[in-house]
């Protein structure tokens, strides 16, 4: 049995001879159709004339008509498709006047009557184009879906789902998700550093009264005419002052050259000198960490308002340091909980907004690609660009030819 054949012709009467030759060739290749060849030739000519003259009318320039012949075991089926205005010749055609004299009869209707009488089965469908199915001989209305169906009639896969996220949407989603994650992470780090400083200052401030009291006591001794170096002989004074305060801490007294004049630490460390320019101002206490185990507070020792040395107090930092990991865990937990409502909202927003945009762009791309094919009755879109590509595709190919 012969294969299904399709032919596209321009909407011009000049193309009728090509249709005649095409039908003859098909019937020669499919013998069961030969018995109906004459009937098909008459019907095809009538339908083509109606489509060219009445269907397209003045708009026939650059218009197309698609013809399909489907072989059947005992005959054939003929399908004619066009993108003219909707018209069902099986129901909408005029009823011919067969009783009046030939000269008095109105024009029209005979071709439709001829079509009905010479075919064994007929059906009309209107979707994106007019499609008329005619069966010659015993057989059913063919299903020209798939490869036999016009490319313009294949369903667009995104018609039922306008949201179609693709690469661009995914990139935007990654960026939008990165911003809150990075922001919450940065906020967590900054808060950790802030809380660490607050804890350090709070823990160190507990010993600030000790520093100020001792600095005042040493200053009073210096005011009575003693020198700072004489604190080596007045250690009892310092120890008695220290005994008034609770807590474990160490004291170091240094002169401006950095030498330790008094120290309760086994390793007083020694420095090359005290930079008075970078030292805390008179009466102020400077706090800092010494490794992971100690906090240090320092205050200048004054003699008649002039710095002559520095008093430093060292105390344990273990308790505060032990609180830091728990603080970090709390900050991470708070950041995670903050992201829980943000992430799904961002994902939904991105997929709906940008996915819809990409869906429309993808659909337009498919429609443009479909319009560029030379074998469709209608591109299925009123988009001016799609229509222009469809017409250019038709002009750039031959006005006839089997496909």
C-alpha positions in Angstrom: 0.0 0.0 0.0 1.3 3.5 -0.9 2.4 5.9 1.8 0.5 9.0 2.8 1.4 12.0 0.7 1.1 15.7 1.3 1.1 18.6 -1.1 1.2 22.3 -0.5 0.2 24.7 -3.2 -0.3 28.4 -3.5 -3.8 29.9 -3.5 -3.8 30.3 -7.3 -5.9 28.6 -10.1 -2.6 28.1 -12.0 -1.7 25.4 -9.6 -4.7 23.1 -10.4 -2.7 21.1 -13.1 -0.2 20.2 -10.5 -2.9 18.9 -8.2 -4.3 16.8 -11.1 -0.8 15.2 -11.8 -0.3 14.6 -8.1 -3.6 12.7 -7.8 -2.8 10.7 -10.9 0.6 9.7 -9.5 -0.9 8.6 -6.1 -3.7 6.5 -7.8 -1.1 4.8 -10.0 0.9 3.9 -6.9 -2.2 2.7 -5.0 -4.4 0.6 -7.2 -7.5 0.5 -4.9 -7.7 4.3 -5.3 -7.9 4.1 -9.2 -11.6 3.3 -9.1 -12.3 6.7 -7.4 -9.7 8.8 -9.3 -12.2 10.6 -11.5 -14.5 11.4 -8.6 -11.6 12.7 -6.6 -10.4 14.9 -9.4 -13.8 16.6 -9.7 -14.2 17.1 -6.0 -10.7 18.4 -5.5 -11.1 20.9 -8.3 -14.5 22.2 -6.9 -13.1 22.5 -3.4 -9.9 24.2 -4.5 -11.8 26.7 -6.6 -14.1 27.5 -3.7 -11.2 28.0 -1.3 -9.2 30.2 -3.8 -12.1 32.4 -4.9 -14.4 32.5 -1.9 -12.2 31.4 1.0 -9.2 33.6 0.5 -10.7 36.0 -2.0 -8.6 39.1 -2.4 -6.3 37.9 0.4 -5.2 34.9 -1.7 -1.7 36.4 -2.3 0.9 34.4 -0.3 -1.8 32.1 1.0 -1.4 28.3 1.1 -3.6 25.2 0.7 -2.5 21.8 2.1 -3.7 18.6 0.5 -3.2 15.1 2.0 -4.0 11.7 0.4 -4.2 8.8 2.8 -4.2 5.2 1.3 -6.9 2.8 2.6 -7.3 -0.9 1.9 -10.3 -0.4 -0.4 -9.9 3.2 -1.4 -8.4 6.4 -0.1 -9.1 9.5 2.1 -8.6 13.1 1.0 -7.9 16.0 3.3 -7.9 19.6 2.4 -6.6 22.3 4.8 -6.5 26.1 4.6 -6.2 29.1 6.9 -9.0 31.1 5.4 -12.0 32.2 7.5 -13.9 29.4 9.2 -16.3 27.6 6.8 -17.9 24.2 7.0 -19.0 23.2 3.5 -21.0 20.3 4.8 -23.3 22.5 6.8 -22.8 26.1 5.8 -22.8 25.8 2.1 -25.8 27.1 0.1 -28.4 24.7 -1.1 -28.4 24.5 -4.9 -31.5 25.2 -6.9 -31.9 22.2 -9.2 -35.5 22.9 -10.3 -35.1 26.3 -12.0 -33.9 26.8 -15.5 -30.1 26.8 -15.8 -29.9 30.5 -16.6 -32.1 31.4 -13.6 -30.2 29.4 -11.0 -28.2 31.3 -8.4 -24.4 30.8 -8.4 -23.0 28.4 -5.7 -24.0 25.2 -4.0 -23.3 22.8 -6.8 -19.7 22.1 -5.8 -20.8 21.3 -2.2 -23.6 19.1 -3.5 -21.1 17.3 -5.8 -18.7 16.8 -2.9 -21.4 15.2 -0.7 -22.7 12.9 -3.5 -19.3 11.7 -4.7 -17.8 10.8 -1.3 -18.7 7.9 0.9 -17.9 9.7 4.2 -17.1 13.3 5.1 -16.2 15.3 8.2 -15.1 18.9 9.0 -12.9 20.2 11.8 -12.0 23.8 12.6 -9.1 24.4 15.0 -6.3 26.7 13.8 -7.5 26.1 10.2 -10.2 24.6 8.1 -9.8 20.9 7.7 -12.2 18.8 5.5 -11.9 15.0 5.5 -13.4 13.0 2.6 -13.4 9.2 2.2 -13.7 7.5 -1.2 -14.6 3.9 -0.9 -15.2 1.8 2.2 -13.1 3.3 5.0 -13.0 5.5 8.1 -12.1 9.2 8.6 -8.3 9.2 8.9 -6.4 10.4 11.9 -3.6 12.5 10.6 -2.0 13.1 14.0 1.7 12.7 14.5 3.9 12.7 11.4 0.9 13.0 9.0 -0.6 15.9 10.8 0.3 19.5 9.9 3.1 20.7 12.1 1.0 23.7 13.0 -1.6 21.4 14.7 0.8 19.7 17.1 0.0 20.9 20.6 2.4 23.2 22.1 3.8 21.4 25.2 3.6 24.6 27.3 0.1 25.6 26.4 -1.3 23.9 29.5 1.6 25.0 31.7 2.6 28.6 31.1 5.2 28.5 33.9 8.4 26.9 32.5 11.5 27.7 34.6 14.7 27.2 32.7 18.4 28.2 33.0 17.8 31.9 33.5 15.2 31.4 36.2 17.5 29.0 38.0 20.4 31.5 37.9 18.2 34.2 39.3 16.9 31.9 42.0 20.5 31.0 43.0 21.3 34.8 43.3 18.2 35.6 45.2 18.9 32.7 47.6 22.5 33.7 48.1 21.6 37.3 49.1 19.6 36.4 52.3 22.0 33.6 53.2 25.0 35.9 52.9 23.2 38.7 54.7 22.2 36.5 57.7 25.7 34.9 57.8 27.3 38.4 57.9 24.8 39.5 60.5 25.6 36.5 62.6 29.4 37.1 62.4 29.0 40.8 63.3 26.7 40.0 66.2 29.1 37.3 67.5 31.9 39.8 67.4 29.7 42.4 69.1 28.6 40.0 71.8 32.1 38.8 72.4 33.3 42.4 72.9 30.3 43.0 75.3 31.1 39.9 77.3 34.7 40.7 77.5 34.1 44.3 78.6 31.4 43.1 81.1 33.7 40.5 82.6 36.7 42.9 82.7 34.7 45.7 84.2 34.2 43.6 87.3 37.8 44.4 88.2 37.8 48.0 87.2 37.2 49.2 90.8 40.3 47.3 91.8 42.4 49.0 89.2 41.1 52.5 90.0 41.6 52.0 93.8 45.1 50.7 93.4 46.0 53.4 90.9 44.6 56.0 93.4 46.6 54.5 96.3 49.8 54.5 94.3 49.2 58.0 93.2 48.7 59.1 96.8 52.0 57.6 97.8 53.7 59.3 94.9 52.1 62.6 95.9 53.8 62.3 99.3 57.2 62.5 97.7 57.9 58.8 97.0 59.1 57.7 93.6 57.4 54.9 91.5 60.5 52.8 92.0 59.8 52.9 95.8 56.7 50.7 95.2 59.1 47.7 95.6 59.4 48.7 99.2 55.7 49.5 99.5 54.4 46.2 98.2 52.7 45.7 101.6 50.6 48.7 100.8 49.5 47.2 97.5 48.9 43.7 99.0 46.8 45.2 101.7 44.7 47.0 99.1 44.3 43.9 97.0 43.2 41.9 100.0 40.1 44.1 100.1 38.8 42.6 96.8 37.4 39.2 96.0 38.6 37.2 93.0 41.8 35.7 91.6 43.9 38.2 89.7 47.5 39.3 89.2 49.0 42.8 89.3 52.0 44.2 87.5 53.4 47.7 87.9 55.7 49.0 85.2 57.6 52.2 84.7 57.6 54.1 81.5 60.7 52.1 80.3 58.6 48.9 80.6 60.4 47.5 83.6 58.4 45.5 86.1 58.5 47.3 89.5 56.0 45.0 91.1 54.4 41.8 89.9 52.4 38.9 91.3 52.7 37.0 88.0 55.4 34.3 87.7 56.0 35.4 84.1 55.6 39.2 84.0 56.7 39.3 80.4 58.6 42.6 80.2 58.1 45.1 77.5 60.5 47.4 75.7 58.7 50.5 76.9 55.3 52.1 77.3 54.1 54.3 74.5 52.2 57.0 76.4 50.7 58.3 73.1 48.8 55.0 72.5 48.2 54.3 76.2 44.7 54.9 77.7 44.0 58.5 78.8 44.3 59.4 82.5 41.6 57.7 84.5 40.5 55.4 81.6 41.0 51.6 81.6 42.0 49.7 78.5 40.8 46.1 78.2 42.3 43.4 76.0 42.6 39.6 75.8 45.9 37.8 76.6 45.7 34.5 74.7 42.7 32.3 75.4 42.9 32.3 79.2 43.3 35.9 80.5 41.8 39.3 80.3 44.0 42.3 80.9 43.0 45.8 82.1 45.5 48.7 82.2 45.4 52.1 83.7 48.1 54.9 83.8 49.8 55.8 87.1 50.0 59.5 87.5 52.2 61.7 89.6 50.9 65.2 89.8 48.9 64.6 86.7 51.9 63.3 84.7 52.1 59.6 83.6 55.0 57.8 85.3 54.0 54.2 84.8 51.2 51.7 84.2 49.2 49.4 86.5 47.9 46.2 84.8 45.5 43.6 86.2 45.2 40.1 84.8 42.2 37.9 85.5 40.7 34.6 84.3 38.9 34.5 80.9 37.9 30.8 81.0 34.3 31.4 82.0 33.6 33.9 79.2 35.5 31.8 76.6 33.4 28.8 77.5 30.2 30.8 76.7 31.4 31.7 73.2 30.6 28.3 71.4 27.1 28.3 72.9 26.7 31.8 71.7 27.8 30.9 68.2 25.3 28.0 68.1 22.5 30.2 69.2 23.3 32.7 66.4 23.4 29.9 63.8 20.1 28.5 65.0 18.5 32.0 64.9 19.8 32.5 61.4 18.5 29.1 60.2 15.1 29.8 61.6 15.1 33.2 59.9 15.8 31.5 56.5 13.0 28.9 56.9 10.2 31.2 55.8 12.4 33.2 53.4 13.6 30.3 51.2 10.2 28.9 50.1 8.8 32.4 49.4 11.8 33.2 47.3 11.6 29.9 45.4 7.8 30.4 44.8 8.2 34.0 43.7 11.1 33.3 41.3 9.4 30.3 39.7 6.1 32.1 39.3 7.4 35.4 38.0 10.5 34.5 36.0 9.3 31.0 35.2 6.2 32.6 33.6 8.4 35.0 31.6 10.6 32.2 30.4 7.5 30.1 29.6 6.2 32.8 27.3 9.6 33.3 25.7 10.0 29.6 25.2 6.5 29.3 23.7 7.2 32.2 21.3 10.5 30.5 20.3 8.7 27.3 19.5 6.0 29.2 17.6 8.6 31.0 15.6 10.4 27.8 14.8 7.1 26.2 13.8 6.2 29.2 11.6 9.6 28.8 9.8 8.6 25.3 8.7 7.3 25.1 5.1 4.5 22.6 5.7 1.9 24.1 8.1 -1.5 25.6 7.3 -1.3 28.2 10.1 1.4 29.1 12.7 -1.3 29.3 15.4 -0.3 32.8 16.6 -1.3 36.4 15.7 2.1 37.6 16.8 3.3 40.0 14.0 6.8 38.5 14.1 5.5 34.9 13.8 3.2 35.9 10.9 6.0 37.6 9.1 8.4 34.6 9.5 5.5 32.3 8.3 5.0 34.4 5.2 8.7 34.7 4.5 9.0 30.9 4.8 6.2 30.5 2.3 7.8 32.9 -0.2 11.2 31.4 0.1 10.1 28.0 -1.0 8.5 26.8 -4.2 4.8 27.3 -4.6 4.2 23.6 -4.9 5.8 20.3 -4.3 5.0 17.1 -2.4 6.3 16.6 1.1 
